[in-house]
């Protein structure tokens, strides 16, 4: 029982990093780390009853609160699906946090 409580408090995790969604924005990573990924769904289309992302903006950002928002962006790209955006996001975040 205690095991499921900690999993709920943790929230959704992807490859060892937290994943949070607010409307059309998806944040990947922890604000406690030096870098975080912000993904924004720019366009989507209806597939049966689901909205499928067809254009996603991916940004690797510094988490330093003293920087202006445009100065935080380290890398950015646009992808044609959420799957490819998550693929790039996971690679960028791992490389940034490992210092490569």
C-alpha positions in Angstrom: 0.0 0.0 0.0 2.8 2.4 0.9 4.5 1.7 -2.5 1.5 3.0 -4.5 1.4 6.2 -2.4 5.0 7.1 -3.3 4.4 6.4 -6.9 1.4 8.7 -6.9 3.3 11.5 -5.2 6.1 11.1 -7.8 3.7 11.6 -10.7 4.4 10.5 -14.2 8.0 9.6 -14.9 9.7 9.0 -18.3 13.3 7.6 -18.5 13.9 8.6 -14.9 12.7 12.2 -15.2 9.3 13.7 -14.2 6.8 14.6 -16.9 4.2 17.3 -16.3 1.5 18.6 -18.6 -0.3 22.0 -18.4 -2.8 22.5 -21.2 -0.7 22.3 -24.4 2.7 22.6 -22.6 4.6 19.5 -21.5 7.5 19.9 -19.1 10.1 17.1 -18.9 12.7 17.2 -16.2 13.1 18.6 -12.7 13.4 22.3 -11.8 16.0 21.2 -9.3 18.3 20.3 -12.2 20.3 22.7 -14.3 18.2 22.0 -17.5 14.6 21.2 -18.3 12.7 20.5 -21.5 9.6 22.4 -22.5 7.4 21.0 -25.3 4.5 22.9 -26.8 1.9 21.3 -29.0 1.4 23.9 -31.8 -1.0 21.9 -34.0 -3.1 18.8 -33.6 -5.7 16.9 -35.6 -8.6 14.7 -34.6 -8.1 10.9 -35.0 -11.4 9.3 -34.1 -11.9 10.7 -30.6 -8.3 11.7 -29.8 -6.3 14.8 -30.6 -3.1 13.8 -32.2 -0.2 16.3 -32.1 1.1 17.1 -35.7 3.5 19.9 -34.7 5.4 20.1 -31.5 8.0 22.7 -30.4 10.8 21.3 -28.3 13.1 23.6 -26.2 16.0 22.7 -23.9 16.1 25.5 -21.3 18.2 26.5 -18.3 16.3 26.5 -15.0 18.1 29.6 -13.7 15.3 32.0 -12.5 17.6 35.0 -12.8 17.7 34.8 -16.6 15.1 36.3 -18.9 12.9 33.6 -20.6 14.4 34.1 -24.0 17.9 33.8 -22.6 17.1 30.4 -21.0 16.6 28.6 -24.3 19.7 26.6 -25.2 18.3 24.5 -28.1 15.1 24.4 -29.9 13.5 22.3 -32.7 10.1 21.5 -34.2 8.9 17.9 -34.7 5.9 16.4 -36.5 4.7 14.1 -33.7 4.8 13.9 -29.9 6.7 10.6 -30.2 9.6 12.2 -32.1 9.5 15.3 -29.8 9.8 13.0 -26.7 12.7 11.1 -28.4 14.7 14.3 -29.0 13.8 15.7 -25.6 15.1 12.6 -23.8 18.4 12.7 -25.7 18.9 16.5 -25.2 18.1 16.3 -21.5 20.4 13.4 -20.8 23.3 15.0 -22.7 22.8 18.4 -21.1 22.6 16.9 -17.5 25.7 14.7 -18.1 27.7 17.7 -19.3 28.3 16.5 -22.9 
